[in-house]
Amino acid sequence: MPALFIRHKVTEYATWKSHFDELAAPRRAHGCQGSRLFRNADDPNETLIFLAWDDLDRARLFAQSDDLRDAFRQPTVLDEPDIWLIEEYQS
């Protein structure tokens, strides 16, 4: 399963989370199959987002999309996000 991992810091988690939730429909429209959110145990305003995807190419397109770039321009995002496009490894 392809996925995106996104790490960034936010000003205040609850406010940022409401913006994140508002973008569920655009994520689904791009092929996102679901998400999981994680917070740094030592810094709860640092987030790690796991977004499962139906297709690697569609995940790549979303990573480069205006929808995602606009989300990162929200005043709740403090730093430049780290984005990893990953695929599950089967041994």
N, C-alpha and C positions, 0 to 999 in steps of 0.2 A: 504494500500500500504506500503510495507517495504521500508526503506530508510536508508542511512548512512548520519550522520552529521559528518563533520570533521572540527576541528578548529586548526589552527596553524598560526604562524607568519612567514612572508617572508621578504627577504631583500629588495626587490623592486617589487611592485605589477605587473607592466607591463611585466617584465622579467619572473616572476613566471607564469603569466597568459599564456604566450606563451608555456611554458612547460605543463601547465594544458591542453591547447587546443590540444597539440600533443598526449595526452593520451585518446582522445575521442574514438578512434577505440577500444583500449583494454577494455575500460569501457563498451562499447556496446557489445563486444564479451562476457563479463562476465554477461550480462543481464541488464545493466544500461539503464533505459528508458529516462533519461534526467538529467540535472543538473541546479542548480541555485547557483550563487555566491553572497556572501554578504561580506561587509567590515565594520569593526568597525568604527563608525563615529568619534571617538576620536583618533584612530590609524589605518589609512588606509592600513597598512601593516599586520594587523591581519585579517585573512580571516575565513569565515564560509562557508562551502561547503555543499549543500544539493544535494544528489544523489538519485533519485528515482529508485526503483528496481522492477523487475518483480516477484521476488521470494525471500523469506527470506533466504533460504539456499544458493542461488547464491550470495546474498549480503554478507553473512557471509564468503563465500569462497573468494570473492574479498577483503574483509577487511583483510584477512590473506594471500593474494597473493603476489608473488614476484613483480608483476606489481606495486602494491601500495607501497610496501616497497622500491622499486627502486625510485619511485617518491619522497618519503620522504627523500631520500639520496641526492637529488639535492642540489647544493650549495645555491639555493635561499630559502630553508626551514631553518628557524632559530631555531626552538624548536621542541620538541617531540610533535607530533600531538595528540590531543584528538579525539577519534573516538567513536561515539555512533551508535549502530545498533538499529533502532527504527521501530515500527509498529504504524500505525494510529489507534487511539482508537475510536471506535464507541460506543456511549452510548445508 
